[in-house]
Amino acid sequence: MKLLYSFLFLFPSLLIAQHDISLEINNVKTSNGTINVAVYDESEGFLKLDKVFKADSVLAHKGKTELHITGLPEGEYALAIFHDENGNNKLDTNWLGIPKEDIGFSNARMKTFGPPQFKECAFTLSDNQKIEISL
């Protein structure tokens, strides 16, 4: 009976599909530091560190760097990426708040007066997906 209750409790979670994103980050200038990615699943809090749905990083490779994000349920997501060349685990900016390190977004680019919005970067994940992002 205990086994039956355990199965019934866990069964709904088995129905939620989990998908992977294979990222290809292009135009990486150096092999110094890491490429960091933040996955956001809602517009509220987009680009805020405390609202990141999932994050990962990988050592940078000059030219092209690949990174895989696993275990994402179906839904709408937006990605923000930066090349942490000096390895201090933060996006360095100048006194105006303009990034000194290369950044990239899914489906959008940095605007003249700030970053894109969630809706400009968003994509729907319903299966495993490959995404290319240029820094």
Stockholm file with secondary structure:
# STOCKHOLM 1.0

chainA/1-135         MKLLYSFLFLFPSLLIAQHDISLEINNVKTSNGTINVAVYDESEGFLKLDKVFKADSVLAHKGKTELHITGLPEGEYALAIFHDENGNNKLDTNWLGIPKEDIGFSNARMKTFGPPQFKECAFTLSDNQKIEISL
#=GR chainA/1-135 SS CHHHHHHHHHHHHHHSCEEEEEEEEEEECCSSSEEEEEEECSSTTTTCGGGCSEEEEEECCSEEEEEEEEEEESEEEEEEEEEETTCSSSCCBCTTSCBSSCEEETTBCCBTTBCCCHHHHCEEESSCEEEEEEC
#=GC SS_cons         CHHHHHHHHHHHHHHSCEEEEEEEEEEECCSSSEEEEEEECSSTTTTCGGGCSEEEEEECCSEEEEEEEEEEESEEEEEEEEEETTCSSSCCBCTTSCBSSCEEETTBCCBTTBCCCHHHHCEEESSCEEEEEEC
//
